[in-house]
């Protein structure tokens, strides 16, 4: 991938949608929700402190698996793969 996020932005690859339920029932395309989980692919410099001009580091790092809010981020497509560009505020937690 040849895109680098700027400033306080992150690039997240959304997890694959669930194809069957925990009980083994296969879901049709119309019933699948977009997952709210993904992996951090790239990070910008950090959050800019306006008063000093310094960048604060992110709480997440490349490779972290995260949960984010439903309608967060901007969808982009690079090399036929869909990604989300979002800020750290859109991330609800890190999956360990």
Backbone as CSV, one residue per row, in Angstrom:
resi,resn,N_x,N_y,N_z,CA_x,CA_y,CA_z,C_x,C_y,C_z
1,UNK,0.847,-1.166,0.000,0.000,0.000,0.000,0.897,1.236,0.000
2,UNK,0.547,2.197,-0.815,1.384,3.384,-0.932,0.670,4.645,-0.456
3,UNK,-0.140,4.531,0.591,-0.836,5.680,1.165,-0.383,5.842,2.600
4,UNK,0.008,7.052,2.972,0.410,7.343,4.351,-0.573,8.347,4.921
5,UNK,-1.230,8.004,6.028,-2.178,8.942,6.633,-1.456,10.149,7.230
6,UNK,-2.112,11.276,7.217,-1.540,12.505,7.741,-2.019,12.780,9.155
7,UNK,-1.184,13.437,9.936,-1.563,13.924,11.260,-2.173,12.888,12.170
8,UNK,-3.433,13.123,12.554,-4.110,12.267,13.531,-4.967,11.187,12.885
9,UNK,-4.685,10.824,11.653,-5.482,9.820,10.937,-4.843,8.437,11.011
10,UNK,-5.710,7.413,10.942,-5.311,6.009,10.949,-5.939,5.330,9.740
11,UNK,-5.278,4.321,9.195,-5.878,3.493,8.151,-6.160,2.131,8.761
12,UNK,-7.421,1.683,8.634,-7.884,0.435,9.237,-8.445,-0.456,8.149
13,UNK,-8.057,-1.737,8.178,-8.640,-2.729,7.274,-9.731,-3.437,8.050
14,UNK,-10.960,-3.329,7.537,-12.112,-3.929,8.203,-11.997,-5.452,8.161
15,UNK,-12.409,-6.119,9.240,-12.402,-7.582,9.296,-13.419,-8.141,8.300
16,UNK,-13.221,-9.382,7.894,-14.153,-10.031,6.975,-15.501,-10.226,7.655
17,UNK,-16.608,-10.073,6.905,-17.926,-10.263,7.511,-18.155,-11.715,7.921
18,UNK,-18.991,-11.900,8.912,-19.320,-13.237,9.415,-20.196,-13.940,8.383
19,UNK,-19.803,-15.161,7.977,-20.569,-15.898,6.968,-21.533,-16.906,7.580
20,UNK,-21.304,-17.285,8.843,-22.270,-18.160,9.515,-22.322,-17.820,10.992
21,UNK,-23.441,-18.152,11.592,-23.646,-17.863,13.005,-22.865,-18.848,13.870
22,UNK,-22.828,-18.577,15.161,-22.137,-19.474,16.093,-22.768,-20.860,16.118
23,UNK,-24.063,-20.940,15.802,-24.747,-22.234,15.799,-24.620,-22.958,14.460
24,UNK,-23.928,-22.352,13.476,-23.655,-23.029,12.217,-24.573,-22.678,11.064
25,UNK,-25.465,-21.696,11.230,-26.371,-21.300,10.157,-25.647,-20.308,9.249
26,UNK,-25.643,-20.593,7.931,-25.005,-19.700,6.972,-25.892,-18.494,6.713
27,UNK,-25.280,-17.312,6.692,-26.021,-16.070,6.507,-26.059,-15.673,5.034
28,UNK,-27.228,-15.265,4.516,-27.285,-14.749,3.145,-26.643,-13.363,3.080
29,UNK,-26.272,-12.914,1.895,-25.624,-11.611,1.728,-26.443,-10.475,2.334
30,UNK,-27.760,-10.548,2.200,-28.613,-9.463,2.692,-28.628,-9.368,4.217
31,UNK,-28.262,-10.420,4.917,-28.296,-10.429,6.385,-26.954,-10.065,7.012
32,UNK,-25.911,-9.939,6.204,-24.584,-9.670,6.760,-24.418,-8.189,7.077
33,UNK,-23.958,-7.900,8.273,-23.620,-6.540,8.674,-22.145,-6.313,8.419
34,UNK,-21.784,-5.043,8.185,-20.364,-4.734,8.064,-19.747,-4.854,9.449
35,UNK,-18.645,-5.560,9.556,-18.005,-5.721,10.872,-17.527,-4.383,11.433
36,UNK,-17.557,-4.277,12.740,-17.060,-3.083,13.420,-15.709,-3.371,14.051
37,UNK,-15.006,-4.341,13.470,-13.671,-4.695,13.933,-12.712,-4.569,12.765
38,UNK,-11.451,-4.334,13.073,-10.461,-4.247,12.020,-9.058,-4.225,12.588
39,UNK,-8.107,-4.076,11.667,-6.689,-4.048,12.037,-6.075,-2.738,11.578
40,UNK,-5.276,-2.121,12.449,-4.584,-0.884,12.098,-3.506,-1.218,11.078
41,UNK,-3.572,-0.588,9.913,-2.611,-0.828,8.838,-1.514,0.241,8.839
42,UNK,-1.886,1.494,9.093,-0.911,2.589,9.096,-1.412,3.699,10.007
43,UNK,-0.463,4.471,10.547,-0.806,5.593,11.417,-0.117,6.854,10.929
44,UNK,-0.732,7.988,11.226,-0.103,9.277,10.935,0.928,9.601,12.010
45,UNK,1.304,10.877,12.112,2.317,11.292,13.080,1.801,11.280,14.512
46,UNK,0.533,11.560,14.699,-0.044,11.632,16.045,-0.982,12.816,16.143
47,UNK,-1.400,13.098,17.355,-2.339,14.185,17.603,-1.540,15.454,17.884
48,UNK,-1.794,16.495,17.121,-1.037,17.738,17.231,-1.505,18.556,18.420
49,UNK,-0.548,18.921,19.283,-0.835,19.852,20.385,-0.663,21.255,19.828
50,UNK,-1.736,22.002,19.765,-1.720,23.328,19.134,-0.784,24.307,19.839
51,UNK,-0.708,24.257,21.152,0.087,25.240,21.885,1.587,25.052,21.711
52,UNK,2.063,23.802,21.650,3.506,23.564,21.549,3.946,23.114,20.160
53,UNK,3.004,22.642,19.346,3.365,22.157,18.014,3.916,20.744,18.011
54,UNK,3.898,20.085,19.174,4.388,18.710,19.269,3.262,17.727,18.950
55,UNK,3.661,16.514,18.573,2.695,15.457,18.302,2.631,14.492,19.481
56,UNK,1.418,14.208,19.954,1.218,13.203,20.990,1.113,11.840,20.318
57,UNK,1.724,10.811,20.858,1.646,9.490,20.227,0.250,8.892,20.348
58,UNK,-0.073,7.982,19.423,-1.356,7.279,19.460,-1.360,6.232,20.575
59,UNK,-2.548,5.850,21.019,-2.702,4.756,21.981,-2.675,3.411,21.280
60,UNK,-2.844,3.420,19.958,-2.827,2.198,19.154,-1.597,2.216,18.266
61,UNK,-1.244,1.025,17.761,-0.098,0.935,16.862,-0.445,0.036,15.682
62,UNK,0.372,0.059,14.675,0.163,-0.784,13.505,0.104,-2.247,13.930
63,UNK,-0.894,-2.959,13.416,-1.072,-4.366,13.752,-2.097,-4.630,14.835
64,UNK,-2.484,-3.590,15.595,-3.494,-3.773,16.643,-4.846,-4.100,16.022
65,UNK,-5.573,-4.999,16.664,-6.953,-5.301,16.270,-7.853,-4.441,17.143
66,UNK,-8.775,-3.707,16.515,-9.567,-2.724,17.234,-11.057,-2.874,16.936
67,UNK,-11.868,-2.295,17.809,-13.313,-2.172,17.626,-13.593,-0.687,17.441
68,UNK,-14.414,-0.353,16.444,-14.732,1.048,16.187,-16.235,1.221,16.051
69,UNK,-16.694,2.456,16.121,-18.130,2.724,16.041,-18.664,2.458,14.635
70,UNK,-19.948,2.213,14.537,-20.589,1.734,13.312,-20.360,2.616,12.095
71,UNK,-20.539,3.901,12.224,-20.486,4.789,11.066,-19.228,5.648,11.056
72,UNK,-18.159,5.129,11.618,-16.936,5.918,11.698,-16.082,5.733,10.456
73,UNK,-15.256,6.706,10.207,-14.286,6.616,9.132,-14.835,6.920,7.755
74,UNK,-13.899,7.075,6.821,-14.198,7.294,5.416,-13.690,6.099,4.648
75,UNK,-14.560,5.475,3.863,-14.162,4.285,3.110,-13.357,4.687,1.885
76,UNK,-12.239,3.991,1.676,-11.420,4.180,0.476,-11.090,2.803,-0.092
77,UNK,-10.723,2.772,-1.347,-10.354,1.514,-1.987,-8.969,1.684,-2.615
78,UNK,-8.052,0.803,-2.224,-6.686,0.831,-2.739,-6.346,-0.569,-3.215
79,UNK,-5.955,-0.692,-4.472,-5.601,-1.999,-5.047,-6.707,-3.038,-4.800
80,UNK,-7.953,-2.657,-5.038,-9.128,-3.533,-4.886,-9.351,-4.024,-3.459
81,UNK,-8.778,-3.355,-2.482,-9.004,-3.683,-1.076,-9.605,-2.456,-0.401
82,UNK,-10.651,-2.675,0.400,-11.313,-1.564,1.075,-10.680,-1.300,2.437
83,UNK,-10.480,-0.022,2.722,-9.921,0.436,3.990,-10.791,1.555,4.537
84,UNK,-10.575,1.900,5.787,-11.220,3.042,6.418,-10.136,3.999,6.899
85,UNK,-10.344,5.292,6.681,-9.481,6.306,7.283,-10.287,6.934,8.399
86,UNK,-9.740,6.918,9.618,-10.463,7.435,10.775,-9.487,8.056,11.764
87,UNK,-10.035,8.700,12.783,-9.209,9.235,13.856,-9.247,8.265,15.044
88,UNK,-8.365,8.463,15.969,-8.318,7.593,17.145,-9.582,7.731,17.991
89,UNK,-10.267,8.866,17.898,-11.511,9.070,18.642,-12.601,8.105,18.212
90,UNK,-12.540,7.595,16.975,-13.542,6.642,16.469,-13.328,5.242,17.023
91,UNK,-12.154,4.966,17.569,-11.845,3.631,18.077,-12.350,3.488,19.505
92,UNK,-13.087,2.402,19.742,-13.685,2.177,21.056,-12.808,1.327,21.959
93,UNK,-11.979,0.443,21.367,-11.130,-0.418,22.183,-10.203,-1.261,21.349
94,UNK,-9.220,-1.853,22.014,-8.250,-2.743,21.391,-8.614,-4.179,21.796
95,UNK,-8.623,-5.081,20.819,-8.910,-6.489,21.089,-7.601,-7.189,21.435
96,UNK,-7.549,-7.826,22.588,-6.320,-8.517,22.997,-6.474,-10.011,22.872
